[in-house]
Amino acid sequence: MLRTAVGSLDERDEEQEDEGEEDMRDGGVPFYVNRGGFPLDEETWERMWRHVARIHPSGEDLGKSIRGATDLPKIPIPSVPTYQPTTTISQRLEAIQKYIRDLQYNHTGTQFFEIKKSRPLTALMDIAKEMTREALPIKCLEAVILGIYLTNNIPGVERFPLSFKSQFSGNHFHHIVLGVHSGGRFGALGMSRRDELMFKPLEFRTLMDLLQEFQGAYRSYWHTLRKVRIGQYVSHDPHSVEQIEWKHSILDLDKLSKEELRRELERHTRDMRLKIGKPPPSPTKDRKNSMGSPLKGPGSPMRRISRVERRPSAEKKVLDQQSSGDINAYQIRV
């Protein structure tokens, strides 16, 4: 019965991830997503405070002390980073990470910005703009979208999603960062409760070196890293109707030797380099080909582009069939 239950959970997790739905559990603890936009509607607002009362050690007293206060300090609003022409790429990435960190991690149990992975890039960039306007605390997936938005205008910097599934004390945890590559070096941007699980400077020679750095960070918190998902490079065009390819490679660390893992990461690095030479799909060009509007149902260019861009190789098909899904593989609680 236990095996059946676990199998059913894995199938449900895979279905939700394929649909691009958010992970609704953070290390076994449920959390809510604000689906009504801004300003927050009354139902979402009250639900957030009820949830805080349940999960915080001080319970309802915390909510009453904050909501009833008349002299709460004014919270400074971080400024979106700007650069001088002489600012190096490493300095720009550090400034972006500082901005993300200054927004602070969202501990309320309610995710303020709804992120659906199946949305086209242009829609996700609109959400990132909203993050800069509202300047509210964020979680790791929101930080990835914001990082893409803030690095769009930095030439020579390629970005790709890098997500992790770890295990601790019988529970599975999910986390995601934005991998970056420039000048032959890898690094990462992101948000986490732990400093070691977000920003990595642009100094790692290979993807293997970057992954080993994260593995060491997980071990320092007594987590065992089970699975890694790596996406493709993300377009720099903020108006692109492409979908982000979140899991071009799915690596089960329990089944791969160190040498096999190294080869898989080298293969993925080659795949990412090959994508740089491919021109991104153009909505304007597609319309000229009389393919119709992107909003006109299943035959639209948006869906056709998605199928072409995400078509797996024979090797990837086998990998995808053998791998079990997780719930969007982006949360971690340590």
C-alpha positions, 0 to 999 in steps of 0.5 A: 500500500505504501509503494502504491501511495508513493507511486501515485504521488510521483505521478501526480507530481509529474503531471503538475510539473508538466502543466507548469503548476507551482509546488504547493508544499515547501518541505512538506509544509503547504503554502499559498499563492496569490492568484488575484494580482495586486492590490491583494484582495481581502480574502487573500490578505486574511488567509495569509494572516491565518496561515501565519498564525498557524505556522509561526511559533508566536501564533495569533499574537504575532499577527495582532502585534503587527496589524494593531501597531501604529508606529511600524518602521518604514521599509526601504524600497530597493532600487533597480541596479543601474550601471556605468559603461565600465562596470564589469559583468561580474560587478553587474551580476553582484549588483543584481544579486544584492537587489534580489537579496534586498527584497528579502525572502518571503517567510509569510507562507503566501507567494505574492507573485503567481509564476506558471512555468508554461507561460511564454517568456514575455508574460513572465517578464511582465510579472518581473516588472511587477516585482520591481514595482511592488518590491515585496519579498520573494521566493526562489522561483520568483527570483529566477524570473526576476534574474532573467529580467534584470540580465536581459540587457547584459550582452555576453551573459547566458542564463539557464534554470538550474533546479535541485531536489534534495532529501532530509529527514524523510522529506523532499525539498525543491529549490531553483536558481538561475545559472549564468555563463559568461567568458567561459565561467559559470555562476548563479543568481537566486534567493534562498533561506541559506546564503550558500544556496543562491549566489555563486560568483562567475568563477566556475570553469565547468558546469560540473564545478558549479554543481559540486559547489551546490552539492557541498552546500547541501551537505553542509545542511545535512541534505542529500542531493537526489536529482538535478534539472538543467534547462536551456539558455533563455532568450534575451528578447523580453517580447519572445513568445517562447517558453522557457525550457526548464528541464532539458537534462534530468540527472538522477544523482543516485544512478550516475557515477561521478564520471557519468555525471561529468559526461552528462554535464559536458553534453548539456553544455554542448547543447546549450552552446548549440542553441546560441547559434539558433535564431529565436522564433519571431512572432512577426515572421510567423505572422507573415507566414500566415500562421495566425495570431498567437492567441487563436487556440491550439493551432497558434504559432505560440504552441507550434513554436513550443513543440518545435523548440522542446522536441527532445532527441532520442536520448532525451526521450529515453531519459524523460520516460525513465525519470519521475516528476517532481512538483516543479522542482523549485522549493527547499526548506532547510 
